[in-house]
Amino acid sequence: MVDYRPLPDDRTEEFRSFVTYAFRPESGPHDPDEDDIPEPAQVGDPYGVFDGDDLLAVCRHYWFTAHVRGDTHPMAGLSAVATPPENRRRGLVRDMLLESLREYRENDVYLSALWPFKHPFYAQFGWETASDGVTHECPPDALSFARDAELPGTWDRLDADDWERLPAILASHGERYELTLDRTEEWWRKRVFRGWDTDPYVYCWQDATGADRAYVVYSVESGDGKTLAVHDAAWTDHDAYLAVLGFLADHDSQVDTVRLRGPVDSPFLDVVPDPGEVDTTLSAGPMARIVDVPTALTALNYPDVDADLTIAVTDELADWNDDTFHLTVRDGTSRVEPTTEGSDLTLDIGTLTQLAVGHRTAHDLARTTDIDTDDTTLDTLHTLYPETTTYLREGF
């Protein structure tokens, strides 16, 4: 049994050494005297797996509030999972993930998310893709059309003390997307206005009435030409979106390429006059996982329907989920209890998570054989968990 516990402050440099080797080995051995990861950028709680006093593996936990199906829910973010090579192939990561789930469950957190280095690695432990994204790359001149809107307003460069101008814009843009997070002041200051190597530029667009309606967070990267890389952007409406594109276009004298990542329903290709100038990539994003099935399914909002389903859930990591549950929904209120009844369907914890957060519908999952059940049960699932659009934009 591993000894999993919070990392004490005097082991911080060791934690950074593990993470640097795992994610940035080309940087060479971590040197505390030349630390290029500024302390203020650190958010969350570091944990470690120990053998006595020897640190074997590490991770970091974040405590979020996420929007899912019309309500807010606690969600844990898992990051910085790192094991040095001398400790690998010993099952330490599996043990650490299990203990992390126990930690979340004990703190009444029933959803978890992470950004994987490889999706199959975390899929074996029950996490599944919960959000996709598109990345558009084009010359800044391709966005010059946005200047034609001639929208009255001004762009202001912000620093961290101006963070309060931004949450309302994010909330307006994010209200249509499941998994939008309520950012804390600490997150705005340390993770939006701060960068790992270089702090980004943060600009906010204010219209002629003085209302803040858009923001963009970006850096300029050197390589084969210069690229303006947008890390985060939000807008309140279509005009504000055009203001963002026009702002990016105004960098045509400085950069060769603009790179903008966004949700899968991004209107980018619909508004750009020549989509042929744009290289667009669809990619799988972060992964999510239900931590505790009864708690999570009970907490979700449901349509105003009556339904009874018996669901057999397989979970190879968290045995408290590896059970059969009776889900009852009456007038939008649910009740979930373990049962010994025969099941209407069987699915794994990752598939159930995708269904619950809205990344995939029951009919989508049936087409790829992730759900195999009769048509009546499938229609009931589709009604209980209707289609949504997910977009978890925060990197962690």
C-alpha positions, 0 to 999 in steps of 0.5 A, spaced: 500 500 500 502 506 497 503 512 502 500 517 499 500 524 502 500 532 501 507 534 499 510 538 505 513 545 503 520 543 504 519 538 498 517 543 493 524 543 489 523 535 488 516 536 486 519 541 480 524 536 479 520 530 477 515 535 473 521 538 469 523 531 467 516 528 466 514 534 461 520 538 459 526 533 459 530 537 454 531 543 459 536 538 463 536 537 470 532 541 474 536 547 478 533 551 483 538 556 482 535 557 475 528 556 476 524 558 470 517 556 473 515 562 477 512 560 484 506 565 483 504 561 477 503 555 482 496 553 484 493 547 487 495 542 492 501 538 490 501 530 493 506 525 493 507 517 493 512 516 499 516 510 501 518 512 508 521 519 506 523 517 499 518 521 494 516 516 488 511 520 484 507 526 484 501 529 482 497 536 483 490 537 485 486 543 483 479 544 486 474 547 481 467 549 480 464 547 473 458 548 469 454 542 467 447 541 465 444 548 467 448 547 474 454 548 478 458 542 480 465 541 484 470 538 480 477 536 481 483 537 476 488 532 476 495 535 473 503 534 474 502 526 474 510 525 474 514 519 476 522 519 475 524 513 470 527 509 476 520 508 479 516 507 473 513 500 471 511 499 479 504 501 478 505 507 482 501 512 478 495 507 478 495 507 486 496 515 486 490 515 481 486 511 486 488 515 492 486 521 488 479 519 487 479 517 494 481 524 496 476 527 491 470 522 494 472 524 501 471 531 499 464 530 496 467 532 489 464 527 484 467 529 478 474 529 475 478 532 469 485 532 466 489 533 460 492 527 458 499 526 455 496 520 451 488 519 451 489 511 452 493 511 458 488 515 462 482 511 459 485 505 462 483 508 468 476 510 467 477 517 464 474 519 457 475 525 452 470 530 455 471 536 450 474 537 443 477 543 440 479 546 433 485 550 432 485 555 426 492 557 423 492 563 418 496 569 416 493 575 419 491 578 413 486 573 412 482 576 418 482 583 415 475 583 413 473 584 421 476 591 420 470 593 415 465 592 421 468 599 424 466 597 431 467 603 435 471 602 442 478 601 444 483 596 446 486 596 453 492 592 455 491 589 462 495 587 468 493 582 474 490 588 478 485 589 472 482 581 472 475 583 475 474 586 468 474 579 465 469 574 469 463 577 466 465 576 459 467 569 460 461 567 463 457 570 457 461 566 452 461 560 456 454 559 458 453 555 452 458 550 454 458 545 459 464 544 463 465 552 463 469 553 470 468 559 475 475 562 475 477 564 482 481 571 483 487 566 484 486 563 477 486 569 473 492 572 477 496 566 477 494 562 471 491 567 466 496 573 467 502 569 468 505 564 463 511 558 465 516 562 461 514 568 459 507 572 461 502 573 456 499 579 453 492 580 456 487 585 452 480 587 453 475 590 448 471 596 451 465 598 446 463 606 445 458 605 451 464 603 456 462 596 456 467 590 456 465 585 451 471 581 449 478 579 451 484 576 448 490 572 452 496 571 447 503 570 446 508 571 440 512 565 438 518 565 434 520 559 430 519 558 422 516 565 422 513 569 428 506 566 430 501 570 435 498 564 439 492 565 442 491 562 449 484 564 451 479 569 448 472 570 450 466 575 447 459 577 449 456 577 442 458 577 434 460 584 434 465 583 440 468 576 436 469 581 430 473 586 434 477 580 436 479 578 429 480 585 427 485 586 433 489 580 431 489 582 424 492 588 426 498 584 427 500 583 420 506 587 420 509 583 426 507 576 425 506 571 419 501 566 423 495 567 427 493 561 431 486 561 435 484 555 439 476 554 440 470 550 441 468 545 436 462 550 434 467 556 433 464 560 427 471 562 425 470 558 418 463 561 417 466 568 417 472 568 414 472 570 407 476 565 404 476 558 408 482 556 404 487 560 407 486 557 414 489 550 416 484 547 421 485 542 426 480 538 430 483 535 436 481 531 442 481 535 449 481 534 456 478 528 459 473 527 465 471 522 470 465 520 475 468 519 481 462 517 485 456 514 481 450 515 485 452 522 488 454 525 481 448 522 477 443 524 483 446 531 483 445 532 475 439 536 473 434 532 468 428 534 464 421 534 466 420 526 465 419 520 468 424 514 468 426 508 471 433 505 469 437 499 472 445 501 470 451 496 471 457 500 471 464 497 470 470 501 474 476 497 474 479 502 478 474 505 483 471 499 486 465 503 489 463 504 482 463 497 480 456 496 481 449 496 479 445 502 480 437 503 479 436 510 477 429 513 478 427 520 475 421 524 477 419 531 475 426 532 474 429 530 480 433 523 481 434 518 486 440 513 485 441 507 489 445 500 488 441 494 486 441 487 485 436 487 480 438 485 472 440 491 468 437 494 462 444 496 460 452 495 462 457 501 460 464 503 463 465 509 467 468 513 462 462 512 457 457 514 463 462 520 464 461 522 457 454 521 457 453 525 463 457 531 462 454 531 455 460 530 450 456 524 447 449 522 446 446 515 447 445 515 440 452 517 438 455 512 443 450 506 440 453 508 433 460 506 436 458 500 440 460 504 447 453 502 449 449 496 447 442 496 449 435 496 446 432 501 442 427 503 448 432 504 453 437 508 448 431 513 447 430 514 455 438 515 455 437 520 450 432 524 453 435 524 460 442 526 457 440 530 451 445 533 447 450 539 449 456 542 447 462 541 452 468 546 452 473 546 457 478 551 456 483 551 462 489 548 461 492 545 468 
